[in-house]
Structures are given as C-alpha cells and as structure tokens.
C-alpha cells in the first residue's frame, strides 16, 4: 500500500509497484534532485524520469550517472518527444548510456524514423502505444512493424491512450492480446478532450479495471497526480 | 476469504501446468526442452547405475537443476545416497563402497557438488524427519530437507524417495493440521530456508573477501538469488498457502501431490488456479529467458567474469536484473493481488 495514494484510490495504492512520472511536475522541469524529491513523496517503489524535451536529456543522463543508487525498485526514463534536434543515431547513443542503469527507456513510436537505429537499447527499450491525436503507434496493428524490427523491445501500455483511440476499449484489449507478452509497465491516468493527462477519475478507474487486471505483474506509473476523491 | 469462493474450486495437479499457460509451448521452449533433456539424461543415468550394488533401503537422489528438470549444458550434479535404514551407519563398509561407486559413475555427468559437503555423499532420512529445528537441524540438514521437498528426483528406488518426502510432510503436519489453515510449521521452515540462503549470500561475500578467494562468485550467486532461488522459494510457499482451500484430512495428500511435481509447474498451476494466467505467462517467460540466457555458455562466461565492482554497469547483468524484477513483480501479484492476498498477509507477514 502506498500511503500517499491511498486516500485517492485504495485499489491503485494497493498495487505492488506504483510510482509517479516526473512529467507532470512541470514547476521543477530540469531540476532533477527536486523532481526526485517529489517522486519519492508519492512512492519510493517506482518512478519515471521524464525528459520529454530533448534539452532535458543531457542533464538527466549526467544526474543518473552521478547519482547514488536511487531508492526506487523500478526506474524508467521517458525519451524526448519534443524539441528534437539531434540526429536519431546520436539520440540513441545518449539513451544507450542509460540502458544498463534503468529498467526501461520509453520511446514514442511517432518519434521513430528508423526503428533499427534503436536496436542498441536492447531489452531496455519499451515502446508506448499512442493516443488518438497521433498518426501511428495507436493500435496493435500499427505497433506490429516496430516490434518486428525491434524484437527485444518491450511494451509500455498507456491505458488512457488506448481508450482515447477506442472508448469501447476494443483497441486496448487488442494491444494486450497481440503484444501483451512484451508488457513491461503501464501508464495510468485519465485524459482531457485534448488528450492531456489528468488525474485518474473514479469512473475511468472502474472502466480500466479489466485491463489493469491483465497487467497486475508490472509497475504502474501515474502520468498525473492522483487527486483525493 | 471464503474457501468456497471462485478460487476455492478443487486445485488440479500441477503436472503439466506450464504448458497450459498462454503462449505455450513456444513461449517456454527452453524450459520444456530442458525438461525433455533432463528426462533423457535421467533415463540414461538410471541405466548406468542399474547394476551398481547399492545397499537395501537406500535411494540415489539428485537435487538442483536435475530435480527442477532444468538441466543445461553446464549444470552441476548434486547427488546424495539417502539412507532410510536407521541401523545402517554412514561408516558401514556397504555405504562407503556405494558412495565411492556412485561418485565414480557420476563423474562425467556434471561438475561435482560444491564445497559445503551437503551433497556428494550419504545421509540418513530419519535426521530430516526427526531433527527439525534446534541445534541439530544444522544448515546441511535444513538444506537437504528443503531441497528434497522442493527440487529432487530419484535415480534409484523412487518408492523410498517418495516415502521419505511423505514422512517429512507428515512430521510437519503431525501436531498442526486444521482444515483451511496453511500449516505454519512447514510454512515457517520454508521461509526460514529462503532467508537462510539470502543471509548466507552475504556471509559468503564476507568470507570470500576475508580469504581472498581467487574466483569471484558474487555475480552468479546474486543472479541465481534473483531468479532460480526465488522461484524455488515461492514454489514452496504456494502449496502451503493453497492449503487454505484444503481440508485437514486431505492436506498431506495435497502437499505430497504438489511437491512431487516440478517447481515451475507448481507456480504455473497457482497462477492458473487464481485466474492470473496472462501475468503468469509473462512471469514464467521471464524465468524462461533466464534459463535460456544461462544455457548459453558465452553468457555464463560473461557472468562468471563479472565482479561485485563491475557487474552494475554490465548490459548482460542489466538484463538479468530486468528478468529478476519481472519474476519478482509477477510473484508479488500472485501472492498479494489475487484471492490469496489475505492469506499471504495473514500467514506470511507475522
């Protein structure tokens, strides 16, 4: 049980490995010690260190290379999706410095130009299914080619992203049916109309329950804080 | 939790459960192939020792990867002559001759047992049964008893092997056998064994440092603790916790059936029984990947070359750590996020 999360959702708080993404801690972007402190206040079990903008990545790498061993049992890093400037191969070279230090490196399919370039990340690489706004990586079929090119890669199953593509959750079920063997962790939140992450609502928690039951063996990362209900 | 609940339906035998998980048999190709290869080598071994003159009321028993059905190219061979005759002394010439004969016969079958003298000789079954707890239940006795339950297979005299396993179980349940109550005596001993291994790991690190051991075994021991040892521990824990669904009169039979099957099948059966097939398949796939990794002698050489100082940054060890975490998370889900959760909380925590 994660005490900080219990008032909002005993069910989420009771999962064996839950943690926060630093992606929603916007006030402290780039200040990794401060972000870490906030993440620890949510959960000491898991964290996703989010370098969504490319300029944040070098400081995250430096932070992780210098850091004492972090308290978390699961650490993932979210690769940049915005302000991309450097060549893909250079980005992968930077990310590869983290491959032995973290449990997962999350990459968005729509940011990938040449899938083979990501092979050096091996089994540290996980691909995240995309939301309805994106042009690719949204469904099981759209993920097929990427996984074929990256056989060692895992799946980061973003539940609300899949629900945004198909509110009946058929797409979500298909992703788990076809790529569930690769599942390594879950992204959990609700989404607003613009597909921005928002605190998980009670209604969504109930709606997603059947999917989360299929994902009980992996860490769940909250992409928005859980609000007390 | 109500033993008459969904998960309270009769628990099927663990036999073959791994092959019932989603994605089988392809997803567990290495584990299933290792079972076949273990069975083939065991059959050959049985022929080899068929003409050896072993004393009556003794059984030649194998432990470790032979007992788990997980033989890989470089597996050790941990064996023991289990004596089920209290009158037959360890120094009896028949026993001494038998041990020597077995040692010679098994010479080519794998690396001999390690240096702690737990295997590679003879021991009395009665000690396993009568000396549970207190000073006489030393580390060797505890290890032999636990591994007899958790990962052993008879080369000769399977009836004696089964009889000894049954007597050990009966001893644990002699004073404590109540319907729907996991037997605490056995539970505590399994937990004690796992904790002993984990504590001894640190003891071995300190000992190697003191003695300046040339060979650094830290990484391989660490990797096995994260994978094979952990799976074996939970494969012992689960049958005991599943006694929550079992009547007292059926408990010895239930445990005997569970412990007569392979560790991976025991764990797979629990996942299936508790309606967690998909996470169960991923969990055992992580174990499959570990066994596949270990089957490759180049990988094994890399792990053996790493030290406590160098392992953290090594990509192969990062993969091992990832597989270990996958195994950990799946087993935690099984123990805590199914109907078994309240039983785990109530019986394992305190």
Boltz contact constraints between the chains, C-beta under 6 A:
constraints:
  - contact:
      token1: [A, 16]
      token2: [B, 332]
      max_distance: 6.0
  - contact:
      token1: [A, 16]
      token2: [B, 336]
      max_distance: 6.0
  - contact:
      token1: [A, 17]
      token2: [B, 329]
      max_distance: 6.0
  - contact:
      token1: [A, 100]
      token2: [B, 313]
      max_distance: 6.0
  - contact:
      token1: [A, 100]
      token2: [B, 315]
      max_distance: 6.0
  - contact:
      token1: [A, 100]
      token2: [B, 318]
      max_distance: 6.0
  - contact:
      token1: [A, 123]
      token2: [B, 319]
      max_distance: 6.0
  - contact:
      token1: [A, 214]
      token2: [B, 278]
      max_distance: 6.0
  - contact:
      token1: [A, 216]
      token2: [B, 279]
      max_distance: 6.0
  - contact:
      token1: [A, 216]
      token2: [B, 333]
      max_distance: 6.0
  - contact:
      token1: [A, 216]
      token2: [B, 337]
      max_distance: 6.0
  - contact:
      token1: [A, 217]
      token2: [B, 279]
      max_distance: 6.0
  - contact:
      token1: [A, 217]
      token2: [B, 282]
      max_distance: 6.0
  - contact:
      token1: [A, 217]
      token2: [B, 283]
      max_distance: 6.0
  - contact:
      token1: [A, 217]
      token2: [B, 329]
      max_distance: 6.0
  - contact:
      token1: [A, 217]
      token2: [B, 330]
      max_distance: 6.0
  - contact:
      token1: [A, 217]
      token2: [B, 333]
      max_distance: 6.0
  - contact:
      token1: [A, 218]
      token2: [B, 329]
      max_distance: 6.0
